[in-house]
Amino acid sequence: MGVLAEYLKTESGALKTEKERKAKLRSEWESALDALFAQIELWLDECDPERLIERTHERVEGREIAFGEYTLPVLKLALVESIVRIEPVARYMATLVLAPGAEKPVRCDGAVQVKSLGARSAFLFRIGTAWFIQKEWENLRTAGNDVVPLTAERFEAVIREAL
C-alpha cells in the first residue's frame, strides 16, 4: 500500500468529518447570500416597479481557505449605461466593524461589495445574521469602521449614487 492510500485509510473518518464541516459552512454562506439578494430584489421591486433597472444574475468563481473553490452569486444592475455589481468578497474576513451601540469592533461574518464601473464602492457586512452597510463610500481604512443596519432607504441611496 502506498503512502497516499495509507493516509486516506488511517485518516478517513477525520477527512469525512472535515469535508462535511466545510460543506456546511459553504452552504450556510450561500444561503445568507441568497437571502440578501432576495431582499435586495424586493427593495428593487418596490422602488422600481417599471423595472427600468435591468437585473442580471451571474455566478463567479470564488476561493476561500475555509471551504475551497465554489461559485458565488452576483447581482448586476444596469440603468442605461451605468452598471453596478453586487458581489460577495468572502465569508471569512479579517475586517473589524463597529455596529451601532457596540462598545468595540467585531470581526464580520462575511462581506459583499457594491461597486460601480466608476470605481466607487460600498461594502455590506454580515454580523451574526444581520447585514450592515458602511456609513461612507470611502475605503474603511480612511472612513473608519462604523457600520449601520442595511435598510431599504440606505440601499436605495447607495444604488442611486452608484448609478
C-alpha positions in Angstrom: 0.0 0.0 0.0 1.4 3.5 -1.0 1.7 6.5 1.3 -1.4 8.2 -0.1 -3.6 5.0 0.3 -2.3 4.5 3.8 -3.0 8.2 4.7 -6.5 8.0 3.3 -7.2 4.8 5.1 -6.0 6.0 8.5 -7.5 9.5 8.3 -10.7 8.5 6.6 -13.0 9.4 9.5 -11.4 12.8 10.2 -11.3 13.7 6.5 -15.0 12.9 6.0 -15.9 15.0 9.1 -13.8 17.9 7.8 -15.3 17.6 4.4 -18.9 17.7 5.8 -18.0 20.6 8.1 -16.7 22.7 5.2 -19.7 21.8 3.0 -22.0 23.0 5.8 -20.1 26.3 6.2 -20.2 26.9 2.4 -23.9 26.1 2.4 -24.6 28.5 5.2 -22.7 31.3 3.5 -24.5 30.7 0.2 -27.9 30.7 2.0 -27.0 34.0 3.6 -26.1 35.5 0.2 -29.3 34.1 -1.4 -31.4 35.7 1.4 -29.6 39.0 1.0 -30.1 39.1 -2.8 -33.7 38.1 -2.4 -34.2 41.1 0.0 -32.4 43.4 -2.5 -34.7 42.2 -5.2 -37.7 43.0 -3.1 -36.4 46.5 -2.4 -35.8 47.0 -6.2 -39.3 45.8 -6.9 -40.6 48.5 -4.5 -38.6 51.4 -5.8 -38.5 50.4 -9.5 -41.9 48.9 -10.4 -41.4 49.7 -14.1 -38.1 47.7 -13.9 -36.1 50.4 -15.5 -33.1 48.9 -13.8 -32.1 45.7 -15.6 -31.2 42.9 -13.3 -28.9 40.0 -14.2 -27.9 37.1 -12.0 -24.5 35.7 -12.6 -22.2 33.2 -10.9 -18.4 33.8 -10.5 -15.7 31.5 -9.2 -14.6 32.1 -5.6 -11.9 30.6 -3.4 -11.7 30.5 0.4 -9.3 28.6 2.5 -12.2 27.7 4.8 -14.0 25.7 2.1 -12.1 25.7 -1.2 -13.3 26.7 -4.6 -17.0 27.3 -5.3 -19.3 29.6 -7.3 -20.8 32.7 -5.9 -23.9 34.6 -6.8 -23.6 38.1 -8.3 -26.3 40.6 -9.0 -25.7 43.0 -11.8 -27.8 46.1 -12.1 -27.8 48.3 -15.2 -29.5 51.6 -15.9 -28.9 53.0 -19.4 -25.1 52.8 -19.5 -24.4 52.6 -15.7 -23.6 49.3 -14.2 -23.4 48.2 -10.5 -22.2 44.8 -9.5 -23.2 43.4 -6.1 -20.8 40.5 -5.4 -19.5 38.6 -2.4 -16.0 39.3 -1.2 -15.6 36.5 1.3 -17.3 34.7 4.2 -14.2 34.9 6.4 -12.7 38.3 6.7 -10.1 40.0 8.9 -12.2 43.2 8.8 -13.4 44.5 12.1 -16.6 46.6 12.1 -18.3 48.7 14.8 -22.0 48.2 14.9 -24.3 50.8 16.4 -24.4 50.6 20.2 -21.4 48.2 20.3 -18.5 49.0 22.6 -15.8 47.5 20.4 -15.4 46.4 16.8 -16.1 42.7 15.9 -14.9 40.6 13.1 -17.6 40.5 10.4 -19.2 37.2 9.3 -18.8 38.0 5.6 -18.8 40.9 3.2 -20.4 41.9 -0.1 -19.1 44.7 -2.3 -21.4 47.1 -4.2 -19.3 48.5 -6.9 -19.9 50.7 -9.9 -17.9 51.0 -13.1 -16.8 54.4 -11.9 -14.6 52.6 -9.3 -16.8 53.7 -6.4 -17.8 51.0 -3.9 -19.6 50.4 -0.7 -19.4 47.3 1.5 -22.2 45.3 3.2 -21.1 43.4 6.2 -22.8 40.5 7.9 -22.6 40.4 11.7 -24.4 37.3 13.0 -27.4 37.0 10.8 -27.9 40.8 10.2 -26.5 42.8 7.3 -24.9 46.3 7.8 -23.6 48.9 5.4 -20.6 51.1 5.9 -21.5 54.7 6.5 -19.4 56.2 3.7 -18.4 55.2 0.2 -14.8 55.5 1.2 -12.4 52.8 2.0 -12.8 51.5 5.6 -9.2 52.4 6.3 -9.9 56.1 5.8 -13.6 56.3 6.7 -13.4 54.3 9.9 -15.1 51.0 10.6 -18.6 52.3 11.7 -21.5 50.5 10.1 -25.3 51.0 10.2 -28.1 48.5 9.6 -28.8 47.8 6.0 -32.3 49.2 5.2 -34.2 49.8 2.0 -33.6 53.5 2.3 -29.8 53.1 2.7 -29.7 50.5 -0.1 -31.6 52.8 -2.4 -29.2 55.7 -1.6 -26.2 53.7 -2.4 -27.6 52.4 -5.6 -28.7 55.9 -6.6 -25.2 57.2 -6.1 -23.7 54.3 -7.9 -25.9 54.6 -10.9 
